[in-house]
Amino acid sequence: MKLSQRITHLTGGSSDGWDVFYRARRMISDGYAVTELTIGEHDIRTDPSILEAMDLSARQGHTGYAMVPGTDLLRDTVAARLQARTGVPTTRNNVLITPGGQSALFAAHVAVCDPGDVGLFLDPYYATYPGTIRGAGAVARAVQTTAEDTFQPRAEQIEAAVDGAVSLLINTPNNPTGVVYSRETLDDIATVCRNNDLWLISDEVYDTQVWDGEHISPRTLPNMAERTLVVGSMSKSHAMTGSRCGWVVGPEEVIGHLINLATHTTYGVPGFIQDAASFALNAGAELEEQIAAPFRRRRALAVGILEAQNTVGLIPAQGAMYLMLDIRATGLSGEGFANALLDTHAIAVMPGESFGSAAAGHVRVAMTIDDDRFATALNTICEFAADLADQHAVTA
């Protein structure tokens, strides 16, 4: 029996990029004490007040089928939130509630890509991006950015890859780099999209985690609301990763078709989870800042530690819960460094190559353990890198 190429080629016939993570988890299963700085999982859990709202909704009977597009309450809440943040008129008819941001990314690409169309994405990228595009039947094509430009994409880089493309996927604040795209960068992206009739899919799940600069949604830029699909989620802003609640916001016609897609795929999100999400979004900025605060502190800790040494470079950590560290002075690839670090010090980080070739020679560090352990681990990483760099200098 033969399986479809769509399912067997999701990862393009190569590794899915999570080899070091899987190895670290096997070590933990075997009883080793591993310091995990790999995935974007909060070290605090969902706030008790949100869980109480979820429990109350479930006990009051909201456990059956919910409306496929999302409850009116949550769609209205998301619409009001985006309108307040962007100034772009938004109603529930512009919103589809999805089982998490990943589902929203897939739905957005299904909406705009026919089989064989090219879907662009920026390298470095979150590890699921190319597979998501392939899963929608499109051809995934990476647009290279560079560490020297702090991974801010340039218009000419996108233009060089645009032949046959119908969409461009961006992510700011960015995972894995921690970079927040500047207004100039977003203006350039918008210009390329308008000039080449591209749909823009904007992954904005880290929009509450901005440490330097400002988050600008490209939906706010001239003539972009009609060609932009915004992906959002409760996962990062409210530490609700396991609840699987996200959304797509876009033109009403697109959302209408995506509701039809949801009817034939996910059939909606549980009502009690949506009620908890509505409660959480209406709890205000204080709760969101409380959830973001540990990453803000650890980013400040990291900047201090990294400024005190001269081996490991830091890509500007402007947002999200990650650091992208340049370890090219060691002479190792990101994968080589990550595996050596795991073997030598039982610290697990993600190789830059897990997120594309543009991040080769880098590692991504998730700021997801308590402050003291995080500072200890980062100091160890710097000391390990310095030792490797000294050895490399001798043999070079």
PAVO-422206 format. One line per 3 residues: for each residue x, y, z of N, C-alpha, C. Coordinates in steps of 0.001 Angstrom, whole numbers, padded with zeros to 6 digits. Example, Ala and Ser with C-alpha at 12.3 -4.5 7.8 and 13.67 -1.06 7.14 Angstrom:
BEGIN
013190,-005690,007800,012300,-004500,007800,013200,-003300,007800  012850,-002250,007080,013670,-001060,007140,012900,000030,007870
//
This chain:
BEGIN
000848,-001200,000000,000000,000000,000000,000885,001252,000000  000432,002251,-000717,001238,003459,-000898,000631,004620,-000093  001499,005357,000594,001079,006568,001285,001251,007773,000375
000534,008838,000679,000618,010034,-000154,001975,010706,000008  002452,011309,-001072,003688,012085,-000992,003518,013274,-000050  002305,013798,000032,002083,014945,000906,002434,014609,002348
002051,013405,002797,002297,013061,004197,003725,012566,004407  004294,011888,003399,005637,011328,003581,006735,012348,003327  006371,013497,002736,007379,014513,002421,007179,015803,003214
006485,015707,004344,006266,016914,005155,007577,017565,005569  008572,016755,005895,009853,017313,006323,010861,017376,005174  010387,017205,003941,011274,017320,002790,012262,016185,002661
011982,015067,003318,012864,013915,003232,014075,013985,004131  014139,014974,005016,015291,015118,005918,014810,015128,007362  015713,015400,008288,015371,015479,009704,014360,016590,009942
013531,016411,010974,012581,017462,011331,013217,018547,012198  014529,018431,012480,015242,019470,013214,015263,019313,014718  014613,018258,015229,014480,018120,016668,015354,017013,017249
016416,016617,016546,017234,015479,016975,017867,015689,018348  018432,016874,018588,019073,017134,019883,018033,017110,020997  016875,017691,020736,015790,017685,021716,015383,016255,022056
015201,015416,021025,014805,014032,021276,015882,013308,022093  017147,013581,021787,018233,012916,022523,018244,013346,023984  017999,014648,024214,017946,015128,025595,016801,014470,026359
015653,014313,025705,014520,013676,026373,014806,012201,026673  015521,011523,025771,015892,010133,026054,016837,010059,027249  017756,011027,027347,018670,011048,028495,017891,011245,029790
016910,012130,029762,016086,012354,030952,015342,011074,031332  014806,010387,030315,014100,009126,030572,015024,008083,031174  016310,008159,030829,017288,007210,031361,017849,007631,032718
017341,008736,033259,017721,009127,034611,018762,010219,034715  019199,010782,033591,020182,011866,033624,019502,013187,033978  020205,014021,034720,019701,015364,035042,020141,016306,033920
019214,016689,033076,019503,017546,031932,018840,018901,032135  019582,019969,031909,019022,021321,031928,018478,021611,030534  017164,021717,030421,016524,021885,029120,016287,023359,028800
016904,023802,027719,016706,025156,027203,016296,025041,025729  015345,024158,025486,015025,023775,024113,013711,024378,023627  012589,023961,024175,011302,024345,023601,010686,025531,024335
009772,026197,023653,009134,027400,024194,007978,027085,025106  008265,026423,026199,007247,026058,027190,007511,026831,028467  006524,027604,028925,006677,028399,030148,007053,027498,031324
007852,028025,032237,008144,027275,033447,007102,027547,034530  006128,028405,034239,004940,028521,035077,003777,027927,034297  002744,027532,034990,001596,026940,034326,000468,027972,034210
-000592,027578,033529,-001733,028465,033318,-002226,029019,034647  -002499,030337,034653,-002917,031005,035886,-004173,030338,036474  -004211,030161,037801,-005368,029505,038426,-006703,030171,038098
-006708,031484,037926,-007976,032156,037620,-008523,031717,036265  -007620,031461,035312,-008049,030975,033993,-008578,029555,034116  -007900,028729,034898,-008355,027355,035099,-009707,027325,035807
-009920,028243,036735,-011219,028310,037416,-012320,028673,036438  -012036,029600,035519,-013028,029960,034509,-013311,028773,033595  -012279,028005,033259,-012449,026821,032425,-013292,025773,033134
-012979,025557,034407,-013715,024570,035201,-015185,024972,035347  -015430,026238,035623,-016810,026711,035789,-017600,026511,034507  -017000,026854,033375,-017684,026696,032091,-018021,025227,031835
-017054,024347,032111,-017292,022926,031882,-018400,022407,032800  -018353,022802,034057,-019358,022322,035010,-020741,022892,034708  -020786,024033,034048,-022075,024591,033658,-022586,024012,032345
-021823,023068,031779,-022334,022309,030657,-021790,022645,029290  -020747,023530,029224,-020236,023911,027904,-019205,022886,027441  -019636,021616,027404,-018741,020510,027050,-019165,019815,025761
-020238,020260,025141,-020675,019682,023881,-020007,020371,022708  -020552,020144,021515,-020029,020816,020336,-020196,022324,020483  -019118,023037,020273,-019200,024496,020212,-019386,024910,018760
-019797,026151,018536,-019928,026643,017169,-018581,026520,016451  -018589,026002,015247,-017346,025727,014516,-016490,026983,014326  -017069,028151,013990,-016213,029336,013817,-015607,029845,015112
-016132,029358,016246,-015787,029897,017550,-017026,030504,018181  -017018,030616,019488,-018158,031246,020148,-018218,032726,019774  -019408,033269,019778,-019540,034710,019516,-018723,035517,020514
-018726,035052,021775,-018005,035790,022816,-016517,035864,022504  -015893,034740,022173,-014450,034758,021934,-014116,035466,020626  -014912,035245,019591,-014646,035942,018330,-014751,037457,018515
-015758,037889,019272,-015897,039323,019532,-014721,039844,020349  -014270,039043,021307,-013155,039465,022165,-011873,039589,021361  -011589,038607,020509,-010392,038664,019673,-010480,039838,018707
-011655,040031,018109,-011830,041143,017167,-011581,042480,017848  -012144,042657,019040,-011964,043918,019763,-010502,044119,020140  -009826,043041,020502,-008411,043135,020881,-007577,043605,019692
-007778,042989,018528,-006975,043372,017374,-007323,044762,016869  -008596,045136,016948,-008958,046482,016517,-008328,047524,017437  -008320,047247,018740,-007722,048185,019687,-006219,048303,019478
-005568,047213,019110,-004111,047217,018956,-003654,047774,017620  -004516,047666,016599,-004084,048039,015250,-004830,049220,014659  -006022,049490,015179,-006851,050533,014587,-007590,050089,013343
-007409,048829,012932,-008094,048310,011748,-009469,047786,012167  -010547,048267,011544,-011882,047771,011909,-011944,046248,011788  -012415,045604,012865,-012423,044150,012930,-013680,043692,013666
-014396,042730,013092,-015566,042151,013738,-015399,040646,013831  -016363,039996,014458,-016298,038539,014571,-016237,037867,013203  -016771,038520,012175,-016746,037935,010836,-015353,037897,010230
-014409,038565,010881,-013007,038521,010457,-012194,037505,011247  -012865,036706,012108,-012143,035847,013053,-012618,034404,012956  -011669,033481,012852,-011923,032054,013033,-011096,031572,014213
-011735,030906,015168,-011026,030313,016301,-010547,028920,015883  -009299,028604,016204,-008661,027356,015769,-008053,026608,016960  -007770,025309,016792,-007079,024560,017858,-005588,024904,017894
-005281,026106,018348,-003907,026556,018473,-003406,027289,017247  -002260,027947,017405,-001671,028700,016316,-001198,027828,015170  -000747,026613,015464,-000276,025729,014400,-001409,025395,013432
-002579,025108,013971,-003739,024846,013123,-004092,026071,012295  -003948,027252,012881,-004226,028494,012163,-003253,028685,011005  -001980,028359,011210,-000991,028471,010139,-001337,027550,008972
-001744,026336,009293,-002117,025393,008243,-003354,025893,007498  -004365,026325,008238,-005593,026804,007617,-005323,027992,006700  -004471,028914,007151,-004164,030100,006343,-003533,029709,005012
-002635,028741,005036,-001988,028318,003785,-002952,027536,002887  -003822,026731,003475,-004830,026056,002670,-005724,027075,001973  -005986,028188,002654,-006874,029209,002108,-006306,029892,000877
-004982,030050,000805,-004412,030899,-000254,-003524,030157,-001244  -003176,028909,-000963,-002258,028165,-001830,-002965,027001,-002516  -002856,026944,-003818,-003272,025758,-004571,-002094,024792,-004662
-002372,023499,-004919,-001266,022549,-005096,-000282,023026,-006166  000989,023014,-005814,002032,023448,-006740,002398,024911,-006626  001553,025729,-005984,001927,027118,-005744,003123,027168,-004798
003856,028252,-004857,004994,028453,-003957,004555,029286,-002759  004857,028771,-001571,004673,029525,-000340,006036,029912,000209  006292,031200,000330,007575,031683,000841,007566,031734,002360
008737,031524,002954,008930,031714,004383,010364,032161,004598  010619,032807,005714,011921,033403,005972,012795,032462,006784  014042,032366,006404,015041,031524,007058,015978,032439,007837
016117,032255,009193,015649,031178,010049,014117,031199,010232  013585,030023,010564,012146,029850,010665,011822,028900,011810  010597,029022,012311,010125,028029,013267,010039,026689,012546
010420,025627,013243,010700,024345,012597,009528,023773,011806  008290,024114,012144,007150,023516,011433,006780,024252,010146  007362,025414,009889,006879,026227,008769,006924,025515,007415
008073,024977,006994,008079,024349,005670,007139,023156,005573  007038,022357,006644,006124,021221,006625,004671,021646,006572  004359,022754,007221,002991,023279,007165,002627,023664,005737
003548,024324,005053,003301,024738,003669,003168,023509,002773  004059,022525,002953,003960,021302,002150,002654,020560,002449  002247,020567,003706,001004,019897,004079,-000208,020500,003406
-000128,021788,003098,-001210,022464,002385,-001138,022223,000881  -000154,021448,000427,-000019,021105,-000977,000856,022049,-001778  001431,023045,-001119,002256,024034,-001810,003732,023645,-001759
004524,024360,-002525,005976,024187,-002532,006569,025184,-001544  007298,024690,-000549,007891,025553,000479,009238,026075,-000009  009366,027403,-000070,010618,028015,-000545,011140,029009,000492
012361,028780,000946,012966,029634,001967,013567,030889,001350  013415,031995,002066,014074,033260,001731,015162,033483,002764  016418,033512,002317,017536,033610,003243,017680,035017,003809
017852,035112,005116,018285,036343,005765,019677,036089,006331  020300,037096,006924,021678,036925,007403,021844,037445,008817  022771,036822,009524,023100,037277,010874,023647,038693,010850
024355,039044,009779,024939,040388,009683,023856,041463,009609  022667,041111,009122,021517,042028,009107,020608,041792,010306  021126,041088,011318,020351,040656,012487,019060,039956,012060
019147,039222,010957,018049,038418,010433,016801,039233,010097  016968,040540,009909,015883,041351,009358,015873,041119,007839  014760,040678,007270,014744,040408,005827,014803,041694,005010
015449,041599,003856,015522,042726,002926,014579,042484,001753  014084,043572,001180,013157,043462,000059,013767,042680,-001089  015055,042932,-001391,015676,042268,-002528,015822,040766,-002300
015951,040338,-001038,016029,038906,-000749,014703,038219,-001060  013605,038880,-000725,012285,038311,-001015,012015,038357,-002510  012329,039476,-003131,012108,039625,-004578,012829,038528,-005360
014009,038145,-004909,014790,037138,-005627,014140,035763,-005601  013218,035553,-004651,012590,034235,-004502,011127,034223,-004923  010621,035303,-005466,009179,035494,-005583,008546,034782,-006775
009342,034281,-007717,008781,033663,-008919,007882,032480,-008562  006621,032532,-008982,005674,031456,-008712,005036,031494,-007347  005402,032463,-006519,004895,032523,-005143,003528,033186,-005076
002717,032713,-004138,001411,033329,-003878,001300,033836,-002445  002234,033432,-001583,002143,033824,-000176,003529,033988,000426  003573,034755,001510,004791,034948,002304,004417,034838,003770
005111,033980,004492,004895,033775,005923,006001,034481,006699  005593,035366,007623,006556,036046,008482,006172,035843,009944  007119,036145,010829,006905,035942,012267,007680,037007,013033
006952,037925,013664,007568,038961,014495,006650,039271,015670  007207,039326,016897,008550,038943,017325,008867,037516,016867  010151,037296,016590,010536,036121,015827,011033,034974,016692
010547,033805,016375,011095,032543,016842,011736,031900,015611  013063,031682,015606,013926,031459,016765,014825,032622,017178  014849,033737,016445,015942,034695,016630,015736,035677,017769
014485,035903,018185,014216,036937,019171,014185,038340,018598  014274,038464,017280,014285,039772,016614,012857,040271,016425  012668,041575,016593,011403,042239,016284,011603,043031,015000
010801,042772,014000,010977,043446,012715,010700,044940,012849  011568,045729,012270,011441,047183,012318,010341,047648,011365  009923,048887,011545,008930,049458,010626,009466,049472,009198
010748,049787,009041,011343,049794,007707,011265,048410,007073  011578,047379,007850,011505,046012,007348,010079,045675,006924  009109,046011,007764,007721,045683,007455,007202,046490,006271
007640,047732,006145,007270,048515,004956,007805,047852,003691  009045,047358,003749,009629,046668,002600,008843,045399,002276  008497,044634,003303,007724,043406,003098,006378,043732,002461
005714,044762,002984,004410,045151,002439,004526,045572,000980  005571,046302,000656,005764,046739,-000728,005943,045544,-001661  006750,044577,-001257,006950,043380,-002073,005628,042631,-002251
004847,042515,-001181,003570,041796,-001272,002610,042504,-002222  002521,043831,-002119,001625,044564,-003013,002098,044489,-004459  003387,044634,-004679,003921,044645,-006046,003824,043292,-006733
003808,042220,-005937,003811,040877,-006511,002523,040105,-006212  001515,040817,-005712,000211,040220,-005425,000326,038985,-004532  001076,039131,-003445,001257,038047,-002484,000302,038198,-001314
-000213,037093,-000829,-000839,037062,000483,000264,037095,001535  000026,037829,002613,000962,037860,003734,000325,037134,004908  000999,036105,005400,000560,035378,006590,001488,035783,007726
000921,036460,008716,001712,037078,009780,001483,036341,011097  002492,035604,011533,002441,034857,012791,002839,035810,013913  001859,036161,014747,002069,037169,015781,001829,036615,017184
002178,035336,017386,001871,034699,018667,002702,035251,019820  003801,035964,019521,004646,036523,020583,004424,038030,020757  003268,038536,020339,003087,039991,020318,003046,040634,021694
002895,039838,022764,002929,040398,024120,004313,040301,024744  005283,039777,024009,006643,039619,024539,007607,040466,023712  007594,041749,023968,008470,042694,023272,009306,043406,024323
010629,043261,024226,011533,043831,025223,012200,045111,024729  012277,045265,023417,012964,046418,022841,012283,046740,021514  011892,048000,021305,011178,048370,020100,009686,048204,020275
008973,048020,019162,007525,047866,019220,007073,046804,018226  005972,046162,018585,005374,045213,017654,004438,045962,016716  004659,045797,015419,003800,046400,014406,003179,045276,013599
001866,045198,013587,001200,044207,012752,001134,044733,011325  001577,043963,010335,001530,044448,008952,000118,044691,008453  -000858,044194,009167,-002259,044465,008809,-002580,045958,008893
-001761,046703,009641,-002000,048141,009813,-001436,048969,008666  -000608,048382,007819,000082,049154,006786,-000848,049403,005600  -000558,050430,004788,-001468,050809,003701,-001772,049645,002757
-003080,049445,002517,-003567,048441,001559,-003099,047022,001884  -002874,046753,003174,-002428,045408,003558,-003512,044603,004278  -004522,045246,004846,-005546,044497,005584,-006242,043490,004680
-006433,043844,003397,-007150,042954,002483,-006308,041796,001981  -004999,041796,002267,-004155,040698,001797,-003358,040065,002935  -003753,040347,004183,-003009,039825,005337,-003895,038909,006172
-003351,037752,006543,-003978,036843,007492,-003095,036803,008732  -003657,037206,009864,-002917,037257,011123,-003212,035991,011928  -002157,035339,012387,-002265,034160,013235,-001934,034566,014670
-002822,034212,015591,-002600,034494,017009,-002916,033279,017853  -002602,033361,019128,-002748,032190,019994,-002746,032618,021453  -003362,031794,022285,-003314,031982,023736,-002073,031354,024350
-001319,030589,023569,-000259,029760,024133,000819,030568,024828  001379,031576,024146,002516,032307,024692,002079,033467,025569  001020,034149,025175,000592,035341,025916,-000007,035001,027271
-000608,033801,027393,-001315,033450,028622,-000912,032080,029166  000242,031556,028724,000748,030268,029223,-000325,029184,029135  -001018,029146,027974,-002079,028166,027744,-001692,027224,026604
-000428,026783,026597,000060,025981,025480,-000758,024709,025283  -001127,024052,026365,-001861,022796,026248,-003334,022956,025949  -003842,024149,026078,-005271,024362,025838,-005609,024386,024360
-004623,024657,023503,-004792,024657,022061,-005920,025576,021625  -005674,026853,021740,-006664,027845,021337,-005953,028986,020615  -006269,029164,019337,-005676,030220,018531,-006706,030807,017594
-006229,031569,016600,-007161,032196,015664,-006463,032625,014381  -007275,032793,013361,-006891,033488,012135,-007785,034703,012020  -007184,035850,011728,-007932,037082,011482,-007606,037549,010076
-008647,037832,009288,-008422,038259,007920,-009696,038758,007269  -009666,038962,005971,-010848,039433,005250,-012035,038480,005445  -013229,039037,005485,-014428,038258,005783,-014609,037095,004802
-014337,037318,003516,-014512,036247,002534,-013608,035066,002850  -012355,035351,003222,-011417,034272,003554,-011906,033502,004775  -012321,034220,005791,-012784,033571,007018,-013995,032693,006731
-014886,033142,005853,-016032,032318,005493,-015611,030972,004920  -014627,030972,004038,-014128,029721,003477,-013393,028891,004534  -012693,029552,005436,-011978,028811,006481,-012941,028169,007473
-014084,028775,007675,-015108,028132,008511,-015544,026824,007866  -015691,026845,006542,-016037,025621,005819,-014930,024577,005976  -013658,025013,005894,-012546,024089,006114,-012602,023483,007511
-012844,024316,008521,-012908,023822,009896,-014036,022811,010073  -015150,023029,009395,-016264,022082,009469,-015840,020701,008989  -014914,020664,008034,-014478,019397,007463,-013186,018865,008076
-012627,019560,009044,-011367,019107,009657,-011463,019095,011183  -011284,020217,011807,-011186,020252,013271,-012539,020232,013966  -013564,020746,013317,-014903,020913,013873,-014903,021728,015164
-014008,022691,015206,-014059,023672,016278,-013179,023365,017471  -013310,024219,018480,-012527,024164,019724,-013520,024012,020883  -013217,023188,021885,-014154,022995,022990,-014610,024323,023605
-015896,024399,023895,-016473,025640,024398,-015896,026091,025717  -015606,025143,026622,-015084,025544,027931,-013685,026137,027807  -012915,025690,026810,-011602,026290,026565,-011776,027695,025992
-012718,027867,025092,-012970,029195,024537,-013444,030169,025613  -014277,029693,026524,-014725,030571,027616,-013557,030989,028497  -012649,030057,028752,-011462,030397,029544,-010587,031401,028797
-010479,031231,027473,-009685,032175,026677,-010325,033567,026705  -011639,033632,026603,-012325,034925,026689,-012053,035583,028028  -012150,034797,029092,-011856,035327,030428,-010432,035865,030489
-009483,035080,029970,-008073,035469,030042,-007809,036756,029270  -008360,036877,028061,-008132,038077,027258,-008753,039306,027901  -009860,039113,028590,-010518,040234,029254,-009910,040559,030616
-008965,039721,031075,-008312,039989,032363,-007363,041172,032276  -006956,041533,031047,-006190,042754,030869,-004693,042565,030796  -004017,043708,030612,-002576,043713,030370,-001774,043264,031585
-002315,043451,032783,-001563,043096,033993,-001239,041601,034020  -002216,040765,033658,-001972,039325,033637,-000966,038971,032548  -001084,039598,031384,-000149,039313,030295,001279,039720,030668
001417,040845,031352,002749,041282,031781,003302,040338,032844  002446,039840,033715,002879,038879,034730,003455,037625,034078  002834,037180,032986,003300,035986,032291,004579,036266,031509
004705,037490,030993,005896,037859,030225,007088,038204,031112  006832,038599,032359,007875,039144,033233,009095,038244,033404  008948,036917,033581,010148,036088,033746,011090,036170,032552
010550,036260,031350,011392,036323,030160,012059,037685,030028  011360,038722,030457,011966,040060,030471,013164,040075,031427  013000,039486,032630,014096,039431,033605,015267,038640,033065
014983,037481,032491,016054,036595,032033,016769,037185,030829  016056,037900,030009,016714,038590,028906,017715,039589,029450  017339,040350,030494,018258,041304,031103,019459,040590,031728
019215,039460,032392,020304,038662,032945,021272,038225,031838  020695,037756,030737,021515,037255,029641,022377,038343,029031  021795,039513,028840,022556,040619,028259,023766,040929,029138
023569,040958,030455,024678,041218,031367,025759,040164,031291  025355,038900,031246,026325,037804,031181,027095,037844,029864  026406,038056,028781,027042,038020,027463,027928,039228,027225
027603,040357,027824,028452,041540,027680,029769,041389,028425  029830,040450,029384,031038,040259,030186,032032,039290,029555  031744,038816,028352,032656,037885,027673,032723,038276,026194
033613,037638,025455,033798,038054,024063,033876,036889,023085  033293,035748,023455,033295,034587,022560,031932,034376,021904  030894,034427,022703,029534,034159,022225,028860,035477,021865
028348,035571,020646,027627,036758,020208,026133,036601,020420  025454,037712,020611,024007,037711,020820,023322,038470,019695  022457,037777,018953,021566,038479,018035,020612,039309,018886
020348,040577,018531,019526,041432,019399,018275,040719,019904  018207,040548,021220,017088,039832,021838,015985,040840,022144  015168,041135,021143,014172,042198,021259,012806,041697,021705
012548,040394,021530,011236,039866,021888,011252,038352,021943  010103,037783,022332,009907,036342,022465,010736,035786,023624  010715,034471,023767,011321,033831,024942,012624,033108,024614
013334,033609,023588,014535,032926,023111,015705,033891,022946  016902,033301,023002,018131,033983,022614,018725,033221,021443  019218,033934,020456,019971,033301,019367,021429,033675,019562
022245,032677,019871,023648,032889,020205,024545,032483,019041  025484,033335,018723,026461,033091,017662,027675,032405,018280  027892,031141,017912,029012,030382,018488,030038,030011,017411
030068,030782,016322,030973,030464,015218,032437,030547,015615  032764,031315,016663,034161,031408,017111,034703,030074,017595  033813,029138,017935,034266,027823,018412,034733,026924,017274
034395,027293,016042,034719,026454,014905,033740,025318,014682  032706,025234,015516,031715,024171,015395,030445,024690,014730  029711,023787,014125,028353,024102,013685,027455,024214,014916
026267,024749,014733,025321,024789,015842,024993,023400,016338  024837,022466,015396,024524,021089,015780,025687,020457,016537  026905,020686,016045,028073,020133,016728,028217,020695,018132
028008,022005,018262,028121,022636,019578,027035,022115,020515  025792,022023,020037,024688,021580,020891,024906,020155,021385  025379,019286,020502,025621,017907,020924,026784,017819,021910
027842,018599,021676,028980,018594,022599,028584,019165,023959  027767,020202,023950,027294,020796,025208,026444,019802,025992  025600,019080,025288,024761,018082,025945,025622,016962,026528
026607,016512,025773,027479,015431,026249,028346,015864,027424  028844,017101,027378,029827,017557,028361,029187,018117,029623  028100,018867,029447,027504,019583,030583,026028,019272,030811
025467,018366,030047,024055,017989,030184,023137,019218,030101  023478,020146,029206,022632,021296,028914,022140,021136,027481  020835,021213,027294,020241,021005,025972,019780,022342,025394
020314,022675,024221,019883,023850,023464,019557,023379,022050  018919,024226,021280,018562,023869,019914,019610,024384,018934  020116,023530,018034,021051,024013,017010,020369,025026,016097
021116,026040,015680,020562,026988,014733,020109,026314,013460  020807,025256,013039,020463,024552,011809,019089,023885,011873  018557,023703,013086,017199,023183,013208,016172,024143,012627
016584,025407,012471,015670,026449,012011,016082,026996,010647  016919,026248,009938,017312,026651,008599,018796,026915,008487  019257,026985,007255,020690,027155,007005,021192,028544,007373
020306,029550,007382,020748,030913,007697,021287,031023,009114  020834,030142,010010,021266,030196,011407,022378,029202,011713  023039,028695,010685,024176,027800,010918,025225,028518,011768
025839,027770,012685,026834,028371,013570,026234,029126,014736  024935,028936,014966,024236,029552,016083,023506,028468,016876  023093,028795,018079,022197,027944,018851,021088,028813,019424
019907,028210,019559,018785,028913,020198,018656,028438,021630  018562,029398,022549,018417,029120,023974,017048,029624,024420  016226,028724,024956,014923,029116,025496,015094,029561,026937
014530,030707,027279,014677,031274,028630,013574,030741,029546  013519,029422,029689,012342,028786,030262,012613,027998,031540  013680,028353,032267,013906,027787,033593,014126,028942,034559
014084,028652,035845,014146,029729,036831,015439,030535,036699  015404,031773,037193,016470,032738,036940,017850,032235,037336  017979,031643,038527,019291,031209,039001,019861,030100,038124
019033,029104,037800,019499,028002,036946,019794,028503,035549  019005,029442,035090,019231,030001,033753,020577,030718,033700  020855,031546,034703,022122,032277,034731,023301,031302,034818
023172,030271,035632,024237,029273,035755,024474,028571,034425  023395,028176,033760,023516,027478,032485,024143,028377,031428  023743,029638,031382,024280,030538,030364,025756,030815,030613
026149,030980,031866,027575,031140,032173,028372,029906,031736  027808,028722,031967,028472,027489,031559,028621,027427,030041  027576,027824,029320,027633,027844,027854,028760,028761,027384
028867,029932,027994,029909,030886,027599,031302,030343,027900  031478,029729,029071,032772,029169,029430,033143,028004,028505  032175,027172,028199,032407,026042,027290,032794,026552,025906
032087,027568,025430,032391,028150,024122,033794,028761,024110  034179,029432,025191,035507,030045,025254,036604,028984,025185  036401,027865,025895,037383,026779,025852,037495,026216,024428
036361,026011,023779,036371,025481,022419,037021,026466,021447  036754,027750,021649,037342,028767,020776,038856,028809,020927  039349,028659,022163,040805,028613,022381,041412,027411,021661
040772,026255,021772,041271,025074,021087,041249,025254,019573  040193,025885,019085,040066,026121,017644,041157,027059,017147  041459,028068,017952,042495,029036,017561,043861,028368,017461
044122,027415,018335,045410,026715,018327,045558,025849,017092  044457,025197,016684,044531,024252,015571,044281,024889,014224  043778,026115,014226,043442,026779,012949,044696,027159,012164
//
